[in-house]
């Protein structure tokens, strides 16, 4: 898993553990063996650790956190336990029992090296060790680099400690070395957020000692060659230098006032509400300055790491981590069937259409956007441009890139301008008759290979496909608002519809535009909205029985940890959206069919945030979008309860949790039974990335 060669008296140890050079057991053995050879060769004056493939060591093998291999030496611990046994142990041997622990020149550490062994051995070398980074050096990979005496990287590289994102903290000295290198404030920001920082920033902060410039036209192979050449020269240049001050663990930990730790803790409580890992990451960073020795700091780090590793949140967050990788594995569909999408058509430039347009344009796709009237085009594109212009003003987007975005958009009123696109995504009003009219026109003008996709959030795709001659090219592409920010894309197939090529293509497309593409089967509401409707239905019933919107939302938001309460979400998206959909689909035929939201819209014009009133009042718009409980709504609910003969009572938090979430999760099991979702983890991805379900609970099915 690691090759070894000597070039100009410099030992070059090359990591070879594709695809991302995980710091798994076999790579650790290779690194240990390479270091041992270099140290025993008197002709070697310095050591370079570099990597093949697309990246430097991109982190530890997460699976080893679960089985303990990352930090344990299984055979050594077993032998030690035999030695220390208080009772006699008898070995009953047949055949042969070969091998002598004395055969190992460095003991069992060399044969079963942990991540900590590699890092400690690396740092203690009496010859300078240089890490040469391309791609990313993350997690355990960055901890290896921190234990090297020098670090150089290409101008394209990034470094970081993202363990917090899987519910852990850097457990091999990262929280103790990084504060000594860059100070506790910068270290806490990187460790507690999991941020990756670019080469230029890493150089400014003293993380990298040199950045090797790579030109835009240089391919990966050229980047590696340039880095390798410079790393060997760099090693020769520093070989005779005194590098005792380059050992980070020997440096004193800079001190930071308690006031700043309190401020950081308060900021994290808001930004990472409900997550334990950021808090313990900060504690571990603080231990660097509070511990009397580096070794004591490592022990504090280890104790905090184990607290996280054995807790439910890290298991939940790692479940989500692996679930994201599972969604691309569709039983029976070969991903190689996917065709490249080179141009996109979008029907509608409203809230959803405009957001979808931004998704594609920002990834370099040319887009044809169609509206039936010029004023709708002007209004929609005006909103899109204003969004980008705000980013330019804040320095987040260059003017040149803004102009590039605009050049990729072709607005039109004519369906014939869609003849050459590879996929058309319809994002018109949620009414079946309108969608059928659009698809009839698209089927007539689009090339036979063009995929016809609907952004419908509720209507079964088969009904829309009834009007086309190419049902095998019809699929649902359900984006979530705001489409340019939300990470989920629910791709929807149906029996007799989207074929394997179409499904593979939209899944690949999702990845290209930075979405979590989950392939599901068609039904009313698909996976997300079907389950969410059950949650909303039960919450609506509890309003009549004695709860208030703010009481239910508080439990969902504070006690469970969701991004928003269900009634706050309704106000944000528009209370009228659900009302119009139910009205148009014949679901409001009698007074008993009407929920509180339907009455708020139809009788009182309380459409939600956009109207300044919905389930909540918004007295401070536009300065503040925060809602406050509405006495008018609460009085209306009491009145409607009385009219329906429902006796109101006190409803506890526990009852709200059970009634909102138990039927919701049960609906998930029904969805699995019906084959709508492929696996439980797919449902978890849908709700974590599309509905704000807390990642630290792992999604509804894991929870």
C-alpha positions as CSV (number, residue, x, y, z in Angstrom):
1,X,0.0,0.0,0.0
2,X,3.1,2.2,0.0
3,X,6.1,2.1,-2.3
4,X,9.6,3.0,-1.3
5,X,12.6,4.3,-3.3
6,X,15.6,6.5,-2.8
7,X,16.2,9.4,-5.1
8,X,19.4,11.6,-4.6
9,X,19.7,10.3,-1.1
10,X,16.1,11.2,-0.3
11,X,13.7,8.4,0.7
12,X,10.4,8.7,-1.1
13,X,7.5,6.9,0.5
14,X,4.5,6.9,-1.9
15,X,1.0,6.1,-0.5
16,X,-0.9,3.8,-2.9
17,X,-4.3,3.0,-1.4
18,X,-6.8,4.0,-4.0
19,X,-9.2,5.7,-4.5
20,X,-8.4,8.3,-1.8
21,X,-5.4,6.8,0.1
22,X,-7.3,6.1,3.3
23,X,-5.1,5.7,6.3
24,X,-6.2,2.1,6.7
25,X,-4.2,-0.8,8.2
26,X,-2.3,-1.8,5.1
27,X,-1.3,1.8,4.3
28,X,-0.1,2.2,7.9
29,X,2.1,-0.9,7.6
30,X,3.5,0.5,4.3
31,X,4.3,3.8,5.9
32,X,5.9,2.2,9.0
33,X,8.0,-0.1,6.8
34,X,9.1,2.8,4.7
35,X,10.1,4.9,7.7
36,X,12.0,2.0,9.1
37,X,14.0,1.5,5.9
38,X,14.8,5.2,5.6
39,X,16.0,5.4,9.2
40,X,18.2,2.3,8.9
41,X,19.9,3.5,5.6
42,X,22.9,5.8,6.4
43,X,22.8,7.1,2.9
44,X,19.3,8.6,3.3
45,X,19.4,12.2,4.4
46,X,15.7,13.1,4.4
47,X,12.3,11.5,3.9
48,X,9.4,12.6,1.7
49,X,5.8,11.2,2.2
50,X,3.8,11.7,-1.0
51,X,0.8,10.0,-2.6
52,X,-0.2,8.5,-6.0
53,X,-3.7,8.9,-7.3
54,X,-5.9,11.9,-7.1
55,X,-5.1,12.9,-3.5
56,X,-2.8,12.8,-0.5
57,X,-4.1,10.8,2.5
58,X,-7.7,11.9,2.6
59,X,-8.5,10.6,6.0
60,X,-8.7,7.5,8.2
61,X,-10.8,4.5,7.3
62,X,-14.1,5.3,9.1
63,X,-15.0,1.7,9.3
64,X,-11.9,1.2,11.6
65,X,-13.5,3.6,14.1
66,X,-16.3,1.1,14.5
67,X,-14.2,-2.1,14.8
68,X,-11.4,-0.4,16.8
69,X,-8.6,-1.2,14.3
70,X,-7.7,2.5,14.0
71,X,-6.3,2.7,17.6
72,X,-5.8,-1.0,18.6
73,X,-3.1,-3.5,18.1
74,X,-5.2,-6.7,18.3
75,X,-2.4,-9.3,18.6
76,X,-0.3,-7.3,21.0
77,X,-3.2,-6.7,23.3
78,X,-4.1,-10.4,23.3
79,X,-0.6,-11.4,24.1
80,X,-0.4,-8.8,26.9
81,X,-3.6,-10.0,28.3
82,X,-2.2,-13.5,28.5
83,X,1.0,-12.3,30.2
84,X,-1.1,-10.4,32.8
85,X,-3.6,-13.1,33.4
86,X,-4.1,-13.9,37.1
87,X,-5.0,-17.5,36.2
88,X,-3.0,-20.1,34.4
89,X,-3.5,-20.3,30.6
90,X,-2.8,-23.5,28.7
91,X,-2.1,-23.6,25.0
92,X,-3.2,-26.8,23.3
93,X,-1.3,-27.1,20.1
94,X,-1.6,-29.4,17.1
95,X,0.2,-29.1,13.8
96,X,2.6,-26.2,14.1
97,X,2.9,-23.0,16.1
98,X,5.4,-20.8,14.4
99,X,6.8,-17.3,14.7
100,X,8.6,-15.4,17.4
101,X,7.8,-11.9,18.6
102,X,11.6,-11.3,18.7
103,X,11.6,-11.5,14.9
104,X,10.0,-8.1,14.8
105,X,12.8,-5.5,15.0
106,X,10.4,-2.8,16.2
107,X,8.1,-5.1,18.1
108,X,4.4,-5.5,17.2
109,X,4.1,-1.8,16.6
110,X,5.7,-2.3,13.2
111,X,3.3,-5.2,12.3
112,X,0.1,-3.7,13.7
113,X,0.7,0.0,13.7
114,X,-2.2,2.2,14.8
115,X,-2.7,5.7,13.5
116,X,-1.1,7.1,16.6
117,X,1.9,4.8,16.1
118,X,2.5,6.1,12.6
119,X,2.2,9.7,13.8
120,X,4.5,9.3,16.8
121,X,7.1,7.4,14.8
122,X,6.9,10.0,12.0
123,X,7.5,12.9,14.4
124,X,10.3,11.2,16.3
125,X,12.4,10.5,13.2
126,X,16.0,11.8,13.5
127,X,15.9,12.7,9.8
128,X,13.7,15.4,8.5
129,X,10.3,14.2,7.1
130,X,8.5,16.3,4.5
131,X,4.8,15.7,3.6
132,X,4.1,16.6,-0.1
133,X,0.4,17.3,-0.4
134,X,-1.9,17.3,-3.5
135,X,-5.6,16.9,-3.5
136,X,-6.6,16.9,0.1
137,X,-5.0,16.1,3.4
138,X,-7.9,15.5,5.7
139,X,-8.5,14.0,9.1
140,X,-5.9,11.4,9.9
141,X,-4.0,12.4,6.7
142,X,-3.7,16.0,8.0
143,X,-2.6,14.6,11.4
144,X,0.2,12.7,9.6
145,X,1.2,15.9,7.8
146,X,1.2,17.8,11.1
147,X,3.6,15.3,12.6
148,X,6.0,15.8,9.7
149,X,8.7,18.4,10.2
150,X,7.9,20.3,6.9
151,X,4.8,20.5,4.8
152,X,4.6,21.6,1.2
153,X,1.5,21.4,-1.1
154,X,0.3,22.3,-4.5
155,X,-1.7,25.4,-5.1
156,X,-4.7,23.2,-5.7
157,X,-4.5,21.3,-2.4
158,X,-6.7,21.7,0.7
159,X,-6.2,20.6,4.3
160,X,-8.6,20.1,7.2
161,X,-9.9,18.1,10.1
162,X,-13.5,17.3,9.3
163,X,-14.1,14.6,11.9
164,X,-16.7,16.8,13.6
165,X,-18.9,16.2,10.5
166,X,-19.2,12.5,11.5
167,X,-19.7,13.1,15.2
168,X,-16.0,12.7,16.2
169,X,-13.0,14.8,17.0
170,X,-9.4,14.4,15.6
171,X,-8.2,11.5,17.8
172,X,-4.5,11.2,16.8
173,X,-3.2,14.5,18.2
174,X,-4.8,16.9,15.8
175,X,-6.5,19.0,18.5
176,X,-3.1,19.2,20.3
177,X,-0.8,19.9,17.4
178,X,-2.9,22.3,15.4
179,X,-3.3,24.9,18.2
180,X,0.4,24.8,18.8
181,X,1.0,25.6,15.1
182,X,-1.7,28.2,14.3
183,X,-3.1,29.2,17.7
184,X,-6.3,28.1,19.5
185,X,-8.6,30.5,17.7
186,X,-7.8,29.4,14.2
187,X,-7.5,25.8,15.3
188,X,-10.9,25.9,17.0
189,X,-12.5,27.4,13.9
190,X,-11.1,24.6,11.7
191,X,-11.7,21.7,14.1
192,X,-15.1,22.7,15.4
193,X,-16.6,23.3,11.9
194,X,-14.6,20.8,9.8
195,X,-13.7,23.5,7.3
196,X,-11.2,22.7,4.5
197,X,-8.8,25.5,3.8
198,X,-7.1,26.2,0.5
199,X,-3.3,26.2,0.0
200,X,-2.9,29.9,0.0
201,X,-4.7,30.3,3.3
202,X,-2.7,27.3,4.8
203,X,0.5,29.0,3.7
204,X,-0.5,32.3,5.3
205,X,-1.3,30.5,8.6
206,X,2.0,28.7,8.7
207,X,0.4,25.2,8.1
208,X,2.3,24.9,4.8
209,X,5.9,25.9,4.4
210,X,5.7,26.3,0.7
211,X,3.1,26.2,-2.1
212,X,4.0,24.7,-5.4
213,X,2.3,26.6,-8.2
214,X,0.2,24.5,-10.6
215,X,-1.1,26.0,-13.8
216,X,-4.8,25.6,-14.8
217,X,-3.9,23.5,-17.9
218,X,-1.8,21.0,-15.9
219,X,-3.3,17.6,-15.6
220,X,-3.2,15.5,-12.4
221,X,-0.3,13.5,-13.5
222,X,1.7,16.7,-14.2
223,X,0.7,18.1,-10.8
224,X,2.0,15.0,-9.1
225,X,5.3,15.1,-11.1
226,X,5.9,18.8,-10.3
227,X,5.2,18.3,-6.6
228,X,7.4,15.2,-6.4
229,X,10.3,17.0,-8.1
230,X,10.0,20.0,-5.8
231,X,9.6,17.8,-2.7
232,X,12.8,16.0,-3.3
233,X,14.7,19.3,-3.9
234,X,13.1,20.8,-0.8
235,X,14.2,17.7,1.2
236,X,17.8,18.2,0.0
237,X,17.7,21.9,0.9
238,X,16.6,21.2,4.5
239,X,18.5,18.0,5.1
240,X,21.3,19.6,7.1
241,X,19.1,22.0,9.0
242,X,18.4,21.7,12.7
243,X,14.8,20.8,12.8
244,X,14.3,20.3,16.5
245,X,12.0,23.4,16.6
246,X,9.9,21.9,13.8
247,X,8.5,19.2,16.1
248,X,5.1,20.7,16.9
249,X,4.5,18.6,20.0
250,X,7.5,20.2,21.7
251,X,6.2,23.7,21.2
252,X,4.3,25.4,24.0
253,X,0.6,25.8,23.5
254,X,-0.4,29.4,22.9
255,X,-2.9,30.8,25.5
256,X,-6.3,32.2,24.8
257,X,-8.5,34.1,27.3
258,X,-11.5,32.2,28.6
259,X,-13.8,35.0,27.2
260,X,-13.0,33.8,23.7
261,X,-13.8,30.2,24.5
262,X,-17.1,31.2,25.9
263,X,-17.9,33.2,22.7
264,X,-16.9,30.3,20.5
265,X,-19.1,28.0,22.5
266,X,-22.1,30.3,22.2
267,X,-21.5,30.6,18.5
268,X,-21.4,26.8,18.1
269,X,-24.5,26.3,20.1
270,X,-26.4,28.3,17.6
271,X,-24.6,27.1,14.4
272,X,-24.6,23.4,15.4
273,X,-27.7,23.2,17.6
274,X,-28.0,19.8,19.2
275,X,-24.7,18.4,18.1
276,X,-22.3,17.2,20.8
277,X,-19.1,16.9,18.7
278,X,-18.4,20.6,18.2
279,X,-18.6,21.2,21.9
280,X,-16.1,18.4,22.7
281,X,-13.9,19.5,19.9
282,X,-13.6,22.9,21.6
283,X,-12.9,21.2,24.9
284,X,-10.1,19.2,23.4
285,X,-8.6,22.4,21.8
286,X,-8.8,24.0,25.2
287,X,-7.0,21.0,26.7
288,X,-3.9,21.9,24.7
289,X,-3.3,25.0,26.8
290,X,-4.7,23.7,30.1
291,X,-2.8,20.4,30.2
292,X,0.6,20.5,31.9
293,X,2.3,18.4,29.1
294,X,1.6,17.4,25.5
295,X,1.1,13.8,26.6
296,X,-1.6,15.0,29.1
297,X,-3.3,16.8,26.3
298,X,-3.3,13.7,24.2
299,X,-4.9,11.8,27.1
300,X,-7.7,14.4,27.3
301,X,-8.2,14.2,23.6
302,X,-8.4,10.4,23.7
303,X,-11.0,10.5,26.6
304,X,-13.2,13.0,24.7
305,X,-12.8,11.0,21.5
306,X,-13.9,7.8,23.1
307,X,-16.9,9.6,24.6
308,X,-18.0,10.6,21.1
309,X,-17.0,7.3,19.5
310,X,-19.2,5.3,21.9
311,X,-22.1,7.7,21.8
312,X,-25.2,7.6,19.6
313,X,-24.5,10.8,17.7
314,X,-21.3,9.6,16.0
315,X,-23.0,6.4,15.0
316,X,-25.9,8.4,13.5
317,X,-23.7,10.8,11.7
318,X,-21.5,8.0,10.3
319,X,-24.7,6.3,9.2
320,X,-25.6,9.4,7.2
321,X,-22.0,9.6,5.8
322,X,-22.2,6.0,4.4
323,X,-25.9,6.4,3.4
324,X,-24.9,9.2,1.0
325,X,-22.6,6.8,-0.8
326,X,-25.2,4.1,-1.0
327,X,-27.7,6.2,-2.9
328,X,-25.7,5.9,-6.1
329,X,-26.0,2.1,-5.9
330,X,-29.2,1.2,-7.7
331,X,-29.9,-2.6,-7.9
332,X,-30.2,-3.7,-11.4
333,X,-29.0,-0.5,-13.0
334,X,-25.5,-0.1,-14.4
335,X,-24.3,3.5,-13.8
336,X,-22.3,3.2,-17.0
337,X,-25.6,3.5,-18.9
338,X,-25.8,7.2,-18.0
339,X,-25.6,9.7,-20.8
340,X,-23.9,13.1,-20.4
341,X,-26.2,16.1,-20.0
342,X,-24.7,19.0,-22.0
343,X,-27.6,21.4,-22.2
344,X,-30.8,21.9,-20.1
345,X,-34.2,23.4,-20.7
346,X,-36.4,24.7,-17.9
347,X,-40.1,25.5,-18.1
348,X,-41.0,28.2,-15.7
349,X,-38.8,30.8,-14.1
350,X,-40.7,31.3,-10.8
351,X,-39.4,30.4,-7.4
352,X,-38.6,26.8,-8.2
353,X,-37.7,27.3,-11.9
354,X,-35.3,30.1,-11.1
355,X,-33.6,28.1,-8.4
356,X,-33.2,25.1,-10.7
357,X,-31.7,27.4,-13.3
358,X,-29.1,28.6,-10.8
359,X,-28.2,25.0,-10.0
360,X,-27.3,24.2,-13.5
361,X,-25.8,27.5,-14.6
362,X,-23.4,27.6,-11.6
363,X,-22.1,24.2,-12.7
364,X,-21.5,25.4,-16.2
365,X,-24.5,24.1,-18.0
366,X,-26.1,26.2,-20.8
367,X,-29.8,26.6,-20.0
368,X,-32.8,27.6,-22.1
369,X,-35.5,28.9,-19.8
370,X,-39.1,29.3,-21.1
371,X,-42.1,31.3,-19.9
372,X,-45.4,31.9,-21.8
373,X,-45.1,35.7,-21.3
374,X,-42.2,38.2,-21.4
375,X,-43.1,39.8,-18.1
376,X,-42.8,36.4,-16.3
377,X,-39.4,35.9,-17.8
378,X,-38.3,39.4,-16.9
379,X,-39.5,39.0,-13.3
380,X,-37.9,35.6,-12.8
381,X,-34.6,36.4,-14.3
382,X,-34.5,39.6,-12.4
383,X,-34.7,37.6,-9.2
384,X,-32.0,35.3,-10.4
385,X,-29.7,38.1,-11.3
386,X,-30.3,39.9,-8.0
387,X,-29.3,36.8,-6.1
388,X,-26.0,36.7,-7.9
389,X,-25.4,40.4,-7.7
390,X,-25.7,40.2,-3.9
391,X,-23.0,37.6,-4.0
392,X,-20.8,39.9,-6.1
393,X,-21.4,42.8,-3.7
394,X,-20.3,40.6,-0.8
395,X,-17.2,39.4,-2.6
396,X,-18.4,35.8,-2.8
397,X,-18.7,35.9,-6.6
398,X,-16.4,37.6,-9.1
399,X,-17.9,40.0,-11.7
400,X,-16.3,37.9,-14.4
401,X,-18.1,34.8,-13.2
402,X,-21.4,36.6,-12.9
403,X,-21.1,37.6,-16.5
404,X,-20.3,34.0,-17.4
405,X,-23.4,32.9,-15.6
406,X,-25.6,35.3,-17.5
407,X,-24.1,34.3,-20.9
408,X,-25.2,30.7,-20.2
409,X,-28.9,31.6,-20.0
410,X,-31.1,31.8,-23.1
411,X,-34.5,33.1,-22.2
412,X,-37.3,32.3,-24.6
413,X,-41.1,32.3,-25.2
414,X,-40.9,29.7,-28.0
415,X,-40.9,25.9,-27.4
416,X,-39.0,25.4,-30.6
417,X,-35.9,26.7,-28.8
418,X,-35.9,23.5,-26.8
419,X,-35.2,21.2,-29.8
420,X,-31.6,20.5,-29.0
421,X,-31.5,20.2,-25.2
422,X,-30.7,16.9,-23.5
423,X,-33.2,17.3,-20.6
424,X,-36.2,19.6,-20.0
425,X,-37.3,20.1,-16.4
426,X,-40.9,21.4,-16.0
427,X,-41.4,23.7,-13.0
428,X,-44.9,25.1,-13.5
429,X,-47.8,25.3,-11.2
430,X,-48.7,22.1,-9.3
431,X,-51.8,21.2,-11.4
432,X,-52.1,18.1,-13.5
433,X,-53.9,19.7,-16.4
434,X,-51.2,22.4,-16.8
435,X,-48.4,19.8,-16.6
436,X,-50.0,17.6,-19.2
437,X,-50.3,20.6,-21.6
438,X,-46.6,21.4,-21.1
439,X,-45.6,17.8,-21.7
440,X,-47.7,17.5,-24.8
441,X,-45.8,20.4,-26.3
442,X,-42.4,19.1,-25.2
443,X,-43.1,15.7,-26.7
444,X,-43.7,17.3,-30.0
445,X,-40.6,19.6,-30.2
446,X,-37.9,17.9,-28.2
447,X,-35.5,15.4,-29.8
448,X,-36.3,11.7,-29.2
449,X,-33.3,11.2,-26.8
450,X,-34.3,14.2,-24.7
451,X,-35.4,13.4,-21.1
452,X,-38.7,15.0,-20.0
453,X,-38.7,15.7,-16.3
454,X,-41.2,17.1,-13.9
455,X,-40.4,19.0,-10.8
456,X,-43.8,18.0,-9.3
457,X,-43.7,17.4,-5.6
458,X,-46.8,15.4,-5.3
459,X,-48.5,14.3,-8.5
460,X,-47.7,10.7,-9.6
461,X,-45.4,10.8,-12.7
462,X,-47.4,8.2,-14.6
463,X,-50.4,10.6,-14.8
464,X,-48.2,13.3,-16.4
465,X,-46.6,10.8,-18.8
466,X,-50.0,9.7,-20.2
467,X,-49.7,12.4,-22.9
468,X,-46.3,11.6,-24.3
469,X,-45.1,9.1,-26.9
470,X,-41.8,8.4,-24.9
471,X,-42.7,7.3,-21.4
472,X,-39.3,5.6,-21.1
473,X,-37.8,9.2,-21.2
474,X,-40.2,10.6,-18.5
475,X,-39.0,11.0,-15.0
476,X,-39.6,13.1,-11.9
477,X,-36.8,15.5,-10.7
478,X,-38.2,16.8,-7.5
479,X,-36.0,19.7,-6.3
480,X,-36.5,21.3,-2.9
481,X,-36.9,25.0,-2.2
482,X,-34.7,27.0,-2.4
483,X,-33.5,24.8,-5.2
484,X,-30.1,26.5,-5.5
485,X,-29.3,25.7,-1.9
486,X,-31.1,22.5,-0.8
487,X,-28.9,19.5,-1.4
488,X,-31.6,16.9,-2.1
489,X,-32.9,15.8,-5.5
490,X,-35.7,13.2,-5.4
491,X,-35.6,11.4,-8.8
492,X,-38.8,9.5,-9.5
493,X,-39.4,6.5,-11.8
494,X,-42.6,4.7,-12.4
495,X,-43.6,1.3,-13.8
496,X,-43.6,1.5,-17.6
497,X,-41.8,4.8,-17.5
498,X,-38.2,5.9,-17.1
499,X,-35.9,3.1,-18.3
500,X,-32.5,2.2,-16.9
501,X,-30.6,4.7,-19.1
502,X,-32.9,7.5,-18.0
503,X,-32.6,6.7,-14.3
504,X,-28.8,6.4,-14.5
505,X,-28.6,9.7,-16.4
506,X,-30.6,11.7,-13.9
507,X,-28.7,10.2,-11.0
508,X,-25.4,11.2,-12.6
509,X,-26.8,14.6,-13.3
510,X,-27.7,15.0,-9.6
511,X,-24.1,14.4,-8.7
512,X,-22.8,16.9,-11.3
513,X,-24.9,19.7,-9.9
514,X,-23.9,18.9,-6.3
515,X,-27.2,17.2,-5.2
516,X,-27.9,14.0,-3.2
517,X,-29.8,12.2,-5.9
518,X,-32.2,9.6,-4.4
519,X,-34.0,7.4,-6.8
520,X,-37.5,6.4,-5.7
521,X,-40.7,5.0,-7.3
522,X,-43.7,7.1,-8.0
523,X,-46.7,7.4,-5.7
524,X,-48.7,10.3,-4.3
525,X,-46.1,12.6,-2.7
526,X,-43.2,10.1,-3.4
527,X,-41.1,9.5,-0.3
528,X,-40.6,12.9,1.3
529,X,-44.0,14.5,0.9
530,X,-45.9,11.3,1.5
531,X,-44.3,10.9,4.9
532,X,-44.3,14.6,5.6
533,X,-48.1,14.7,4.9
534,X,-48.7,12.1,7.6
535,X,-46.7,14.3,10.0
536,X,-48.7,17.4,9.1
537,X,-52.0,15.6,9.3
538,X,-51.4,14.4,12.8
539,X,-50.1,17.9,13.8
540,X,-53.3,19.4,12.4
541,X,-55.5,17.1,14.4
542,X,-53.7,18.0,17.6
543,X,-54.5,21.7,16.9
544,X,-58.2,20.9,17.3
545,X,-57.5,18.7,20.4
546,X,-55.7,21.3,22.4
547,X,-52.2,22.1,21.1
548,X,-51.1,25.4,19.4
549,X,-48.9,25.8,16.4
550,X,-46.1,27.2,18.5
551,X,-46.3,24.4,21.0
552,X,-46.0,21.7,18.4
553,X,-43.2,23.6,16.5
554,X,-41.3,24.1,19.7
555,X,-41.2,20.3,20.3
556,X,-40.1,19.6,16.7
557,X,-37.5,22.3,16.7
558,X,-36.1,22.2,20.3
559,X,-36.7,18.7,21.6
560,X,-36.1,16.8,18.4
561,X,-33.7,19.2,16.7
562,X,-35.3,19.7,13.3
563,X,-34.4,22.8,11.3
564,X,-37.9,24.2,11.6
565,X,-41.3,23.3,13.1
566,X,-44.0,22.1,10.7
567,X,-46.2,25.2,10.8
568,X,-43.2,27.5,10.5
569,X,-42.3,25.6,7.3
570,X,-45.8,26.0,6.0
571,X,-45.6,29.8,6.5
572,X,-42.2,29.9,4.8
573,X,-43.2,28.0,1.7
574,X,-46.7,29.5,1.6
575,X,-49.9,28.2,3.4
576,X,-51.7,28.7,0.1
577,X,-49.5,26.1,-1.8
578,X,-51.0,23.2,0.0
579,X,-54.5,24.8,0.0
580,X,-54.4,25.3,-3.8
581,X,-53.2,21.8,-4.4
582,X,-55.9,20.3,-2.3
583,X,-58.6,22.5,-3.9
584,X,-57.5,21.8,-7.4
585,X,-57.3,18.0,-6.8
586,X,-60.9,17.9,-5.3
587,X,-59.8,17.3,-1.7
588,X,-61.9,20.2,-0.2
589,X,-65.5,19.2,-1.0
590,X,-67.1,19.8,2.4
591,X,-66.4,22.0,5.5
592,X,-65.1,18.9,7.4
593,X,-62.3,18.6,4.8
594,X,-60.9,22.0,5.7
595,X,-58.0,22.2,8.1
596,X,-56.9,25.3,9.9
597,X,-54.5,26.3,7.1
598,X,-57.3,26.0,4.5
599,X,-59.5,28.4,6.5
600,X,-56.6,30.8,7.1
601,X,-56.1,31.1,3.3
602,X,-59.6,31.1,2.0
603,X,-61.3,33.2,4.6
604,X,-58.6,35.4,6.0
605,X,-55.9,35.7,3.3
606,X,-53.2,34.5,5.7
607,X,-50.8,33.1,3.1
608,X,-47.8,32.8,5.3
609,X,-44.5,34.8,5.5
610,X,-45.1,36.5,2.1
611,X,-48.3,38.0,3.4
612,X,-46.9,38.9,6.8
613,X,-49.3,36.5,8.4
614,X,-50.0,32.8,8.4
615,X,-50.0,30.4,11.3
616,X,-47.8,33.1,12.9
617,X,-47.7,36.9,12.8
618,X,-44.7,38.7,11.4
619,X,-44.9,42.2,12.8
620,X,-41.3,43.2,12.0
621,X,-41.1,42.5,8.3
622,X,-39.0,43.1,6.3
623,X,-36.4,43.8,9.1
624,X,-37.0,40.4,10.8
625,X,-38.6,37.2,9.4
626,X,-39.1,35.8,12.8
627,X,-42.7,34.8,13.5
628,X,-44.6,35.2,16.8
629,X,-47.6,33.2,18.1
630,X,-50.8,34.7,16.7
631,X,-53.7,35.2,19.1
632,X,-56.0,35.5,16.2
633,X,-55.0,32.0,14.9
634,X,-55.2,30.5,18.4
635,X,-58.7,31.9,18.9
636,X,-59.7,30.6,15.5
637,X,-58.4,27.1,16.4
638,X,-60.5,27.2,19.6
639,X,-63.5,28.3,17.7
640,X,-63.1,25.5,15.0
641,X,-62.6,22.9,17.8
642,X,-65.9,24.0,19.4
643,X,-67.8,23.9,16.0
644,X,-66.5,20.3,15.5
645,X,-67.5,19.2,19.0
646,X,-63.9,18.5,20.0
647,X,-63.1,19.0,23.7
648,X,-59.7,20.6,24.1
649,X,-57.2,19.3,26.6
650,X,-53.6,19.7,27.6
651,X,-51.2,17.8,25.3
652,X,-47.8,16.9,26.6
653,X,-44.4,17.1,24.8
654,X,-44.1,13.4,24.8
655,X,-47.6,13.0,23.2
656,X,-46.6,15.5,20.5
657,X,-43.4,13.5,19.8
658,X,-45.2,10.2,19.6
659,X,-48.1,11.4,17.5
660,X,-46.1,13.5,15.1
661,X,-43.2,11.1,14.5
662,X,-44.4,7.6,15.1
663,X,-47.0,7.6,12.3
664,X,-44.5,9.4,10.2
665,X,-41.9,6.7,10.7
666,X,-44.5,3.9,10.2
667,X,-45.3,5.5,6.8
668,X,-41.6,5.0,6.0
669,X,-41.9,1.3,6.7
670,X,-45.0,1.1,4.4
671,X,-42.9,2.9,1.7
672,X,-40.2,0.3,2.0
673,X,-42.8,-2.6,1.9
674,X,-44.3,-1.1,-1.3
675,X,-40.8,-0.8,-2.9
676,X,-41.1,3.0,-3.2
677,X,-37.7,3.5,-1.6
678,X,-34.9,1.1,-2.2
679,X,-33.5,1.0,1.4
680,X,-34.1,2.6,4.8
681,X,-31.0,4.7,4.5
682,X,-32.4,6.3,1.3
683,X,-35.3,7.7,3.4
684,X,-32.8,9.0,5.9
685,X,-30.9,10.9,3.2
686,X,-34.2,12.3,1.9
687,X,-35.2,13.8,5.3
688,X,-31.7,14.9,6.5
689,X,-31.0,16.8,3.3
690,X,-34.5,17.7,2.1
691,X,-36.5,18.4,5.3
692,X,-34.0,19.4,8.0
693,X,-34.3,16.3,10.1
694,X,-31.3,16.4,12.5
695,X,-28.2,14.5,11.2
696,X,-27.2,13.7,14.8
697,X,-30.2,11.4,14.9
698,X,-29.3,9.7,11.6
699,X,-32.6,10.3,9.9
700,X,-36.1,9.0,10.9
701,X,-35.5,5.3,10.0
702,X,-32.1,5.1,11.8
703,X,-33.5,7.0,14.8
